[in-house]
Amino acid sequence: MATDILAEITGMLVEIVGDEHLLAEEVTMKTTFNEDLALESIEFVALAELLHHRYGAEVDLMGFLAEKDMDAILAMSVGELVTHIGRITHASLARASAGTSPASAG
């Protein structure tokens, strides 16, 4: 599952920053958003929107970042985001299979 999420995030990053700045093979779980990718705040916003469209409102990048201090944000790796999305989507799948998802309650 992590490999699939990493591939999707890599695709989103390529879409945001363009192929000329980011080669898909270079993004790994250890790649940092700040030092390695030099992502700017507007690019984080674009990534948040793409994540929202792909995974739904539960994957809230801005909320995830808000839980971190500035040093942690600057040091954050792609792997941390992959792990976060994996936890969220795993929990969503578990609720759905248990029949407790909001869609089945209504």
C-alpha positions in Angstrom: 0.0 0.0 0.0 2.8 2.4 0.9 4.4 1.9 -2.6 1.1 2.8 -4.2 0.7 5.9 -2.1 4.3 6.9 -2.7 3.7 6.6 -6.5 0.5 8.7 -6.3 2.2 11.4 -4.3 5.2 11.4 -6.7 2.8 11.9 -9.5 1.1 14.8 -7.7 4.5 16.4 -7.0 5.5 16.0 -10.7 2.2 17.6 -11.7 2.8 20.5 -9.2 6.5 21.3 -9.9 6.8 20.0 -13.4 9.0 17.3 -14.8 11.9 19.6 -15.4 12.4 20.2 -11.7 11.5 16.7 -10.4 12.3 13.4 -11.8 9.9 10.7 -10.6 12.7 8.3 -9.9 14.2 10.7 -7.4 11.3 10.8 -4.9 11.7 8.2 -2.2 10.3 7.8 1.3 13.4 9.7 2.6 13.0 12.6 0.3 12.3 15.8 2.2 9.8 18.4 1.0 12.0 21.4 2.0 15.6 20.4 1.5 15.3 17.9 -1.4 12.3 19.2 -3.3 12.4 22.9 -2.2 8.6 23.0 -2.1 7.2 26.4 -1.6 4.0 27.2 0.5 1.9 27.6 -2.6 3.0 24.2 -3.8 2.0 22.7 -0.5 -1.4 24.2 -1.0 -1.6 22.6 -4.4 -0.5 19.3 -3.0 -3.2 19.6 -0.2 -5.8 20.1 -2.9 -4.7 17.1 -4.9 -4.6 15.0 -1.8 -8.1 16.1 -0.9 -9.4 15.2 -4.3 -7.7 11.8 -4.3 -8.2 10.7 -0.7 -11.1 12.8 0.6 -11.4 15.3 3.4 -9.9 12.9 6.0 -6.5 13.4 4.5 -6.0 17.0 5.6 -2.4 18.1 4.8 -2.8 21.5 6.4 -4.2 19.9 9.5 -1.3 17.4 9.5 1.2 20.2 9.2 -0.5 22.2 11.9 0.3 19.5 14.4 4.0 20.0 13.8 6.4 22.7 14.8 8.4 24.6 12.2 11.5 22.4 12.5 9.4 19.3 12.0 7.7 20.8 9.0 11.0 21.8 7.4 12.4 18.3 8.0 9.3 16.4 6.9 9.9 13.6 4.5 7.6 12.2 1.8 7.6 9.0 3.8 5.9 10.8 6.8 3.1 11.9 4.5 2.8 8.4 3.0 2.6 6.9 6.4 0.0 9.5 7.5 -2.2 8.8 4.4 -1.8 5.0 4.9 -3.1 5.3 8.5 -6.0 7.5 7.4 -7.0 5.3 4.4 -6.5 2.1 6.4 -8.8 3.4 9.2 -11.4 4.5 6.6 -11.3 1.0 4.9 -11.7 -0.6 8.3 -14.7 1.5 9.2 -16.2 0.9 5.8 -15.8 -2.9 6.1 -17.3 -2.8 9.6 -20.3 -0.9 8.2 -19.7 2.2 10.3 -18.7 4.6 7.5 -20.8 7.8 7.2 -22.0 6.7 3.8 -23.6 3.6 5.2 -25.1 5.3 8.3 -27.2 7.7 6.2 
